[in-house]
Amino acid sequence: MKTKHAYPLIIAILLVAMSLACQAASGLPLNTPSEAANSSATATALPPIPVQPGADNPDEPVLITGDIPYTSPFFLNTISEPFVMLEDLAGFSQRDREFEFPILGQAIGPVEVQEDSTITYNLALPSIPQGTQLDLDNNGQDDIGVQVFAVAYWSNTWGGPFLEARDGGGWSNAYTSAISDPENKDEITGGILIVWAPDDSQSFPTGFGEDGLLFTSDDPVAPIPAGYNVVDINQEPFTHYKEARIYIQLNEGEIAVNDLSGLSYVDAFESLFQKVSREYPFTEEKQIDWESLYEVYSAEIAKARDEDDFYYALRDFSNDIPDAHISLTLRPDIFYTERGGGLGLVTKELSDGRVIITHVVQNSPAYLADIKVGAELIAWGNQPVSDAISAVVPDFGPYSTEHHKRLEQLAFLTRLPPGESIEIRYQNPDATGDVEITLESIPEYDSLFLSLPIFNEDELALPVEGEILDDSGLGYLRIRTFSEDYSLLATTWEYFMEQLISNDTPGLIIDLRRNSGGSGRLALDFAGYFFEDEIPLYEGNYYNENSGSFESDGNPAKISPGPEHYEGAIAVLVSPYCVSACEGFAYALAQQGRAVIIGHYPTAGAFGEVGRGQYELPDDISMQFPTGRPLSPDGQVIIEGTGVELDIVVPVTEDSVLNRSDPVLQTAIDELLD
């Protein structure tokens, strides 16, 4: 039997799952190139082995081992098919963000997840690597050159077991032996490289040169021994050495959590605020007055004497910024004290303004008071119910749009401290008059779980499910997430696409009404199956400490045609519980009128990238803030604060909230058959 104290734990676990799912950036290595360099790349011939490892050459490298510490909460989404790889740095040498790693050159090794937020790896070096030969000696002559690698962590999503273009390219700036500078177009500025020379007549840079950039024409160079070399570029001149078994710890890079947990309350908030107020991407659009916020909440933090005071101040601070991608660790004990009680009522608001009771939990106070499903809730606590809803501050906020906030205000209307009484007025269906009654709340979360769609999921449901609708012959796909197991998502999606295409399915309904987001890149890969031409969508812009302004990350998001093309008509079903990467997918399908977007309400309107905005604070508190600003090709912020707009708005009626019908789905069927 569950005690009342088990309920907050359940809430906490569910919220952690929601937080991890809601993201626009994945834990995959990010590949953002910069400018062209003066180097040439040629295909690799198969030369003789220049240095034979063994007794004659005991230090010749043969194996790299190491570990990959991680702090990002999104990292575990990538571990379904993970490996480490000798990452060919030809892409970086030419500053080519779309460089595809040649399959023949992909030397990969296994990884093993440990229990202490660490991954260990082993990577056996091939006798003759099949990377790209790079002539980097700056002598003006065509030389064979060397092969240059970083050791990098990757996760295979499409096909397998090696990387293809959809998995990524360019060069890594996270979970790699190289260190890159996010403030300077991810230029490599340090770390450990692996360099292979086919003979002893090749040269390699010994420093960055006057321009401070690697692999450019002003690099000083020196001869490098044949075979494998470990090159340390953390200081100049660079050093190189040989060691049979090499240990290299990979760097998490820019997506590492900002750890402020060891600071005092005042110092932690000061560091958090200074960074967030600079990097928050929608200050102008949301008219955030950072100076006023600091004046209020720095004073509140200064007065904090215990973990409760600190938590309440942070909660109020986050709620003052209307952005659904801002999140704060839930305190189960506080949640129980404030919201752990209920009457057993689930309510929905209709388009005509009425509030209808859609579920009554058995043996709850409402059930014992004979309140019926279908009853109209008229007043709550001596207020008209609409006014009472507007006054609610939901605990799962903040929100980027009013329509999303309104739904959760309604869900939290009926949440009370356990044992608190409330006067309500309602009218049962078919009754001749209304009833006024005072009810006392009891500890229960069933009504809350029933109120929020994100909690009404089958734990065994696949991330993508599909069927052919019998009466119409239309295809129906429900995408539950773009998170969790990326490989499973991709494999399932490919299967359904192949079936729809091979069977000439005339139309397709894609249901995104409960999808909390995940990998934006994966979502756009899905969208590629519906387009024959490349379409640029947006670029992520981030605050640059050097320039003091927001700058493009140089990695534009776009729709690239997939390996197969579905030509049928498409309808997309959305709701405010389509968040983040889900919204990016819906936005992509709306391009050029490819799909019709249908729902009761638009999507959540939360589209700032969050991978770089993770914080650990004192008392085991985690916070998240968006840092990426998505700008369309014409320079406009997309999705954030509005959601993906609807082509067809379906009214909320008694039939729909009481599950007598699904008018959003039926509207899509009618639209595609028309």
N, C-alpha and C positions, 0 to 999 in steps of 0.2 A: 504493500500500500504506500502511495506517495505521500510524504508530508508536505506541508505548505512551503517548506524551504527548498523543495526540489523544483518548484516552478521557476524561480529566478534563474536557476542553473540552465533549465531548458531554454528560456528566453535568451540567455547569454550565448549558448551554443548556436542557436539559430541565427542570432545577429552576427556572430563571427562569420558564419557561412555566407550571410548576405553581403557583409563587407568585403570578403575576399572575392566574391563573384563580381561585385560591381567595380569594374575597372575598365579603363580604356587602353591600358598598357599591359603587356604581358611580361613574364619573367624571361622571355627569350632574349638573347643578345640583340641589342639594338644596332642597326647598321646605318650610320650616317656619314657619308663621305664629304670631302671638301674640294679643294681645287686641284687642277691638273699639275703633274710634276714631270720633270725632264728625265724619264726613264723609259726603257723599251722592254716589251714583254714578248717572248717567243715560245713556241711549243717546245716541250722537253723531249729531246732524243734520249735513248737509253744507253748511257755510257757505261763503261766498266766500273765496278765498285772501287772508288778511289782509295779507301782505307778499310782494311778488313779488321773488324773487331776481334778480340781474342788475346792470346798470350803476347803476340808481337805488338799489339796496340791496346793495352789494358784499359786505357781511359777513353777509348772511342765510345761515344754515347750509343746506347742500345735501348734504353728504357727510361721513360719519364713517369714519375709518380707524383702525387700531391693531393691536396684537398681544396675544396671549394666552399669556404664559409659563406653563408647567406643569411640575410636578415629580412629581405623583402617578403611580405606576406603572399605575393603572387608567384614566387619562385616554384612552389610545389605543383603549380598547374603544368609545369613543363616536364615532369619526370616520368611520363608514361613510356617514352622511347628516347632516353637521354644518352649522350655519349660525349667524350671529349674528342677533339680533332686537331690535327696539324692544320691550322687555318692559313691558307695561302694569302699572303699579304700583297699580292699583285693588285688587288682592288684598292688597298690603301696607297700603294706606290703611285697609282694613276689617279687617285682620288675618284674612283669610279664606284658610286654607291650601288650600281646595279650589277657589279661584277658577280658572275656565277662561278661558284667553286666547281672546277672540273671533277666529275665523278671519279675518274682514274686517279686523281690526286688527293682524294679524301682518305687519309689514313686516320682511322677512328679507334677509340679504345673504350672499355667499359667503365661505368661509374657505379658506386654503391652508396646508398643513402644511409647515413649513420643517425643515431638518436639525438645528437647534440647540435642540430641545425648545421650539419656539415655533410659534404659529399666527398668521398675519396675516389681517386681515379688511377688507372694505369694506362699507359700509351706506349706500345712497342713501336720503335722507329723502323720503318722499312729500309732495306739495304740501299735502295736507290729511290728516293722520294720522287713522285710524279707531279710536283708543283710547277709553277711558272718560273722560268729562268729570267732573272732581272739583271740587267747591266747597270750597275750602280756606281761604277768607279770614276765616272765623270772625266774620262780621258779623251773623249771625242772619237773613240774607235768602237767598232762593234765587237764585243767580247761575248763569250758564252754566258758569263754572269753567274749569279748564285740564286738559290731558292731561299726565300725568307718566310718564316712561319711564326705565328703566335700559337700558343696552346689555348684553345677556347672550348667552352662548354656549349653544346647545342642540344636541341631536342627535335627529333624528326616528327613532322606532322603529316606530310603528304607522301604517299608512296613509301618506298623504303628499300633498304635500310639507310640509304645515303640522302644527302640534302639535294633538293631540286630548287628551282628559282622561287617557288612559292614559299619555301621554308626560310628563305633569306639569302642575303649576299652582302657584298661590300666588305666591311670589316666590323668586328665586334667592339663595343665599348662597355660591355658588362660581362663578367665571368670569363675573364681572359688574362693571359700572362702579360699582356701589354697594358699600359696605363694611357688613357686618352683624356683630352681636355674638353669638357662639354661647353666651355666658354669660348672655344676657338675651333668650332667645326669638327670636333672630335679628332683633332690632330694627335698623333701618338707622341707622348712626351716622356715616357719612361717605361719601366718594366723589363721583362726578360723575353728575348726573341731566340728562335732556333734558326740557324743559318747553315745551309748545306752548300758546299763548294765542290764542283766536279774534279778540280785539280788544285794545285797550289799556286796557280798564277792569277787567281782572282783577288779582287779587293772589295772592301766593305767600309761604309762610313765609320768614323771614329768619333763623330760629334754631329751636332745639329747645324753647324755653320752660322753665319751672321743672321740669316733670316729666322733662326730658331725652329726651323721645320726639318723633318726627317725625309730623306730621299729626294732632295732637291739639288740643284746644280752647284750650290756652294758648300756642300758637305765635304769636310776633310775625309780622306780615305787612307787605308793602309791594307797591305796584304792580309789574307785570312787563310788559315790552313785548310787543306782538302778534307772532305768528309763533313761530319756534323760539328757544329760549334754552338756553345751556349753564349749568347751575347747579352751582357748586362748594360742597359742604356740608361740606368738611373743616375749616372754621373758621367762627366766628360773628363778625359777621353773615355769612350766606351771600352769595356773590357770583354775579352772572350776567353773561353776555356773549354776543356773537354773533361767529361766525367762520365763513366760508364752508366751509372744509375743516377739520374738527376731528380731532385725534388723541387717542384715549383708550386707555390700556392697561388691560385688564381684570384684576381681582384674583382670584387662585386661592382665597382664603378659607381656611376651616378645614381643608380636606383637603390643604393644601400639606405637603410633606415637612418634618419637623423637621430642619434641617440643623445638625449638630454636628461636621461634618467638619473644620472649621478649628481645633478645640480640641485640647488635649493629651489623652492617654489618660485621665488622672485626671479632668480637667474634663469630658470628653465622657461618661464613665461616670456621674459625679456628676449631670450634667444629665439624662441618660437615666433614671437610677434614680429621681430625685426625681419626675419627671413620670410615669413608668410606675407607680411604687408608689402614687401618688394615683389615677391614672386606670384602673388595671386593674379590670375589672368583676366578677371572681369571687373576690376575696380570701377572703371568708367561706366560700363553697361549697367552695373547694379548700384552705382552711386554709393560706394562704400566710403564712409568717412573714417579713415583709419586713425586720425588724430583723436577724434571723439571716442572711438572704441578704446584706444589706449588709455585715455584719461579715466574712463570708467573702470576698465577691467584690470589695469595695473594697480589701481587702488584696492580693488576687491582681492586680488592675489596677495597684496602686501598685508592684508588683514587676515589671510588664511592661517589658522593655527593648527589645523589637522587635515587629514585626507578628505574629509567630507567638505570642508570649506573650499579646498582646492578644486575638488571635482565640481561643485556647484558653480564656481566662478568660470571654469572652463566650459561647462555646459551652456551657461548663459551667453558666453562669448561666441561659441559656435552657432547658437541659435540666432544670433544677430546678423549672420551673414547668409543670405538666402541662396544656398547652394547645396543640392542633394549629394554632392560628392564630398562634402565635409562630414566627417564622422568622428565619434568619440566612443571610447570603450564604455559599454553599459555596465553600471554597477548593479548587480542583481539585488543586493540588500536594499539599496535606495529605490530601485524599481518596485520591489515588493511593497515597501512602505507606502509609496505614493500611488502605485497603479495595480497592486496585486489583488484588489477586490473588484468584483463585478456582480451584475444582477442576472447574468445569463442571457443577455440580449445582444443580437446582431442586427444592425440597422443599415439601411441604404437610402440615399436621397435620390428622388426622381427628378426628371427634367422639369416637371411642373412645380417643383419646390417641396412637395410632400416628403416626409420621412417615414419609411415603412419598415416594420420589424420583419426580418426575413428568416430569423432562426431564434428559437427559445431553447436553451440548454435544459435538458431534463433534470428535474429536482432542484433547479435554481430558484432564487427568490421570484423571478418573473414567472417561471413555470408554476410555482405554488400559488401565485396570485392570479392565475388563469389568464395571463396575457397570451394572446394567440398569434401565430404566424399570420402575417398580413395586416396586423393592427397598424393604425397610423399613430406615430408618436407626435404629440402636439406641443407639449411643454416639458422642460427639463429644469428642475430647480427654480421654479417660479419665473422662468424666462421662456419666451417662444423658442422652440427647438432650434430654429435657424440661427438665432442670436447666440444660443448656448454653444452651438457647433463652432461659430466664428471665434469664440473666446478660448477655445481649447488650444493648448500648446502640446502637440504630439511629442512623445518621447523618442520617436525614430527620425526626427528631423535633423537639420533643416531641410528645406525643399527649394528647388529651383523654379517651380511654377506654382501658381495658385490652385490650379485644378488638381495637382498631385497633393498639395497640402490639404485641400478640402476633404479629399477622400480619407486621409489619415486623421484629420480632426474628427471626422465622423466615427472612425474606428475607436478613437480614444475618448470620445464623449462619455461612454458608459464605463470607463475605468475609474475606480475610486480607491481610496485607502480601505483595506479590509475593515469591516465593521462600521463604515460611515453610512449614514442614511441620506436619501435623496427623495424629494417629492417629484413625481412625474404625472403627466396627464396623457392619456391615450384613448383611442377608440378601437375596439375590436371589430373585425370585419362583420358586417351584417347587424351590428349593434345600432340601437336607435340614438344613443347618446355617448358622451365621453365619460371616462372614469379618472378620478384623481386619487392617487395612492402614494404612501410613503413606504419605500423599500430599503432594507439594510443589505449592504453588499457582503458577500462572502469571498474567501480566497478561491479564485478560479481564473484560469487562463483559457479555457475552451472557447469562450466567446471571442476573445482577442484573436486566437488562431483562426477562427472561422471568419473573422472580419477582414483579414489581410490575405490576399491571394498568394503572396510569396510563401506563406506557411502551409498552404493547401496543396502540397506536392507529394506525389508517390515516391518514396525513397528508392524504389527499384526502377523508376522510369528511366528510359534511355534519353540522352540529351537531344536526340532528334528522333521523332516518331512520325509515321506516315501511313496513309491508307488511300484507297480510291472510294470516294463517296458514292454509295450504291445508286441513289436516285438520279444523280447528275452526271456521273462518270468523271467528275473533276478530281484532281489530285488534292490531297490535304496533307500538309507537313506542319508539325508543331516543333519549333526550336525552343527548347527550355533554357538554354544557356549557351554562351560562347566561352565558357570557362571549363574548369575541371580537366578532363582527359582530352587534350587537343587531337591526338591521333584517333581516338574513338569517334570524336565529332566528325573529323574529315572522312574517315572510312564510311561512316553511316551516311553522311551527306552524298558522297560519291555513289553509293549504292542506290539511293533514292533517285538521284539525278539520272543515272543510267536507266533505271526502270521507267521513269517518266518519259524520257526521250525515246527509248526503244519501243514503247507502247503508244507513242503519238498521243499522249494525254492532252486533251484540248485546252485545259486551263488548270491553274494551280493556285490554291489558297495557302498562304504561309501565315501561321498563327504565332505572333510574337507577344501575345498579351501578358504572358508571365515569363519574362526573360530578363534577368538582372545583369546581363552584360558579360564582359570578359575580354577576349582578345579582339581588338579592332582590326588587326591584320587578318585574322582568320575570318571574321565577318565579311570583309571585302573580298577574300578569296571565294567565299560562298556566292557573293553577288556576281562574280565574274562569269558564272554559268548562264547568266541571263543577258549578256551583252556581247556584241561582236567587235566593238571598237573600244579602245582605251578612253577613259573619261577621268580627267583630274577632278578631285573633290575638294580637298583642303590641305593646308599645311599647318603643322603644329608650330606655334611660336612660344618661346620660353624667355624668361628674363635672363639677360646676359649681364653678369657682374662687371665685365670690362666696359661695356658701352652704356650701361645704366638704362637699357631699353629692351623691349621684347624683340627677338629676332627669330627668323625661321630656323628650324632644325635641319633644313636641307634635305628632308626626307618626305616629299609630298605623298599624301594618301591618294590613291587612285583606284579605279576599277580596271583591272586587267582581264581581258577575255580568258575564260577558263578552257580546259582541254576539251570540253563538250559544251554544246549550246542548246538551251531549251528555248523554243520559239513561241510557246503558248502564252496566252494572256495570264496575268498575275494579279491577284488581290492580296494585300497585306493587312492583317488584323493587328491593331496596336492598342495600348492602354498606357496609363501612367506607370505601370509596372514593367514596361519596356524601357530599360535604362541603359545609358552609356553606349557600349559597343552595339547593343541591340538597336539603339537609335541610329547609329552610324549605318547599320545594315538597311534599316527602313529608309533612311535618307538616300542611300545609294540606289535602292530599287525605285525610288520616286524620280530619279533623273530621266530626263527626256520622255516623261510620261510612261515609263516602262511598266509600272505597277500602279494600281489604284489603292490608296491608303484609307482604311475604314476603321471606325471605332466610336465608342461613346465619347472619348476624350483623346487629345493628343498624347504623345509620349511624355516622359518625365522632364525632359529639357535639361538633363545633366550630362554635359559632354566635355568637360575639362579633363585632360589627361592627369592621372594621379600617381603614376609610377615613381616619380621623383619627390612626392609630397608626403612621405611617411615619417611619423615622429614617435619616439618613445619618451615618455615623461615620467617624473617621479610617481610612486605608488602604483606601478604597473599599468599606467594609463597610456593608451595609444590614441593618436589622432591622425587624421588624414586630411590633406588639403589639395585641391587641384593646382597644377602648375602650368599645364599646356593650354594654349589659346588657339582653337581651331579657326583658321581663316580661309574662306573660299577664295578662288582665283581672283575675284574682284575685291578682296580685302574685307569681307564682311564676316563677323562672327556667326557661325552656324549652330543651330539646334539649342545651344545653351540659353535658358531662360524662356524658351517658347515651346520646345519639343518639336517633333516632326508633325507638321500640320496635316489635318485630315482632308481628303478629297470628299468623303461622304461622312457626315455626322449622324450617328444613329441615336435617337432619343432613348433615355433610360426610362423604362416603364415598369409597371407592376409585374407584368409577365416576365420581363427580363430579370429583375432582381429576385423573383421567386422561382427562378429556374424553370419556368413553364416553357420557355423557348430560348433560343440563342439568336436574337435578331441581328447581331453583328455578323455572325457566320451566314445567316440566311441572306442578308444584304449582299454579302460577297458572292454567294451562289447566284443570286438573281442578276448581279452586275456582270458576271462572267458568262452567263447563259443568254444575256440580252443580245 
